[in-house]
Amino acid sequence: MILQKMLRKLILTLPLLLLVLAVSAQGSGSSKSKSKDRFREKDDRRFPVRLENTKELNLPGTDYAPIFYDNGILFVSARGKKGPRSERTGEPYEAHYLSTFDRLGALVGPAPFEFNASKKSNFHEGPATFTRDFKTAFVSRNNNDNGVLRGGKGGKASMKIYQMEYGFPDWTPPVDLPFNSDDYSCMHPSLSPDEKWLFFASDMPGGEGGFDLYAVEHLGEGSWGEPINLGPSVNTPKQELFPFMSFFGSLFFSSNGRSNTMGNMDIYFVNDPLKRTEEKEVVNLGEPFNSPENDFSFITDPDGHSGFFASERKDETYGKSDIFQFFAPSGLGGTGKPEVNRAHINVIDEKTGLPLQGAEIRIFQPTDDGFIAGNNDFYEFDYIALPDKPDVFTFQLVRKDAKDMGKPDLFSNAVGAAQTEFTRYRNYLVMVSAKGYTSRDRFLVVDSDEELNLNFRMKETPPCLRSGGIVLTTEFNTRIANASVRFEHRATGMIETARTTRNGEFDICLPRDGEWIAKVEKGGFRSETFRLTAGRGAAAYEEVRLKPLEEGVTIAEAMPLASGLMEGSVFILDKIFYEYNKATLNQGAVRHLDNMIEWMNTYPDMEIDLVAHTDVRGDARLNQILTDSRAQNAKIYLVAKGIDESRISAYGKGETQLRNHCREGAECSDEEHQQNNRLEIKIRRLGEARRP
């Protein structure tokens, strides 16, 4: 029993970062590896590499091992204020944190990330890697059996790589991979783009020195090959750690055993690491990536134009190690090139089979939640009042027309064809539009080496008599949101309805020609009617002005009436789809909150309540804690974007205020439960709008 306690203490007090970096104090020495070492060529002066401390992620202490996850960065940190601490460093046990990108590509304040929320570990969480769909994770952890720490011969602490799958409601229990051992460490996993190879660092017997880099083939269905040492071209008698396999065939890693070091651990890369050659060229990334201190855990985006790494460089960090971001507009010289697939796109008329010339082709890289990598989106935001609660609104995502998504990437030629290339192992959305035809789109996963043939059969748009316009206040030109527009066809009595968007605009397709009478209504205003004659040709357009019911209304009084932004108004963010037991903001939540920032900047005295709710699944006490965290994370985001924290109150309601029948014991689908997972924004105080 005493031996078990001593062993447990030994394992717990040996943190990941010191385990892998303390060896750098031994000095760099000379390299006996069979490789040609050189420094990366200096940057083109026109496109220098820019480096900056990612201050949104770093706190005093240890921050390292960034990896792209969904729409953000997952990393390892020892920032926790509560719980047990390492006796060796005095820091808390290392854990995962997640920071998401906003619509402009900036990172927001990180939140804790638990792979297995139901089993919080009392050991270190380490570097991770994911499959492209983010549904499978490989994570470095202290050697453990279902949460119980274990040691090998002589009580030596070891690290293992564990595999987990994401499925509702949480990540599966970790699976110990077959090449792990109680007697040596395997850690720092990185998947190849085709997901067939897992690269990692290990001090298993038979290597070149301390920790070497290995690759193991994934044979499918939980089966793995034998680990392959990358050989003396890559590995040295000292330490090789933190492998990262890029999308363009270059393996990045850190080493303190090569002759061309700048000091301690440096970042290197080698192209085609699995290529069977006796000698490989290993390139030191040089400045600004490397410094006299430890530089490690390097990653890049799929193009090599930006990325992150960790460093202990002096006078530039907030703590022991910080995460830095780099920007390389012309890429990283000397690295490999992404593999591409040639694609043939054919556009024809569905009815006649004839080719369509001049069709517009747009190619996007979408995220899982419908947004596009970069600054453009598929959607515009709108909000609509609930039928029975005119002061309660839900946000909506409205798909943009093709014409509002920027210039086309391609046009079909005289035979309805276009050609392009798609980078392998990425997802795309191809949208085709043509005048007189309904737009078509196709989601594409490029995961093989075959040429692609994409055929779009375009369907003619039904005859449509368009009517649109804008609704404003009579005196102040304030746009009126959520006004109803009711069209009645005089000859047949047919009724069609529309409503104005948050910009006061409406657009409708009327199915019959002839005369229509339209009535425009909005609470707090007098209704107005107008006539229009629908026919072939140009679309009808109307500018409608509504007068407030009360005389002498000021602009400060008219604006809330028109927009729906009033004291007491509630806006429900119910399309953000929080993961079960997770408090992290996702892309949908971030984009919705951006609208709140716009309003709070327009109304500088506005004060709001952020109230988070959850469904009944899970423990009620933990659900209360979870909603408190969700609300606080939303507040942190708004404050990070410049909103004074005194204007925001944030709290959770747990599972106490359900929107539907899904109470404890009720049979409900996941979608029905998700209706109760929401964030509500209540306007506590409005104030006057800032003058333009």
Buried (B, 14 or more C-beta within 10 A) or exposed (E): EEEEEEBBEBBBBBBBBBBBBEBBEEEBBEBEBEBEBEBBEEBEEEEBBEBEBBEBBBBEBBBBBBBBBBBBBBBBBBBBEEEEBBEEBEBBBBBBBBBBBBBEEEBBBBBBBBBBBEEEBBBBBBBBBBEBEBEBBBBBBBBBEEEEBBBBEEBBBBBBBBBBEBEEBBBBBBEBBEBBBBBBBBBBBBBBBBBEBBBBBBBBEEBBBBBBBBBBBBEEEEEBBEBBBBBBBBBBBBBBBBBBBBBBBBBBBBBBBBBBBBBBBBBBBBBEBBEEEEEBBBBBBBBBBBBEBBBBBBBBBBBBBBBBBBBBBEEBBBBBBBBBBBEBEEBBBBBBEBBEBEBEBBBBBBEEEEBBBEBBBBBBBBBBBBBBBEEBBBBBBBBBBEEEEEBBBBBBBEBBEBEEBBEBBBEBBEEBBBEBEBBBBBBBBBBBBBEEBEBBBEEBEBBEEEEBEBEBBBEEEEEEBEBBBBBBBBEBEBBBBBBBBBBBBEEEEBEBEBBBBBEBBBBBBBEBBBBBEBEBBBEBBEEBEBEBEBEEEEBBEBEBBBBBEEEEBEBEBBBBBBBBBEBEBBBBBBBBBBBBBBBBBBBBBBBBBBBBBEBBEBBEEBBBBBBBBBBBBBEEEBBBEBBBBBBBBBBBBBBBBEBEEEBBBBBBBBBEEBBEEBEEEEEBEEEBBBBBBBBBBBBBEBBBBEEE
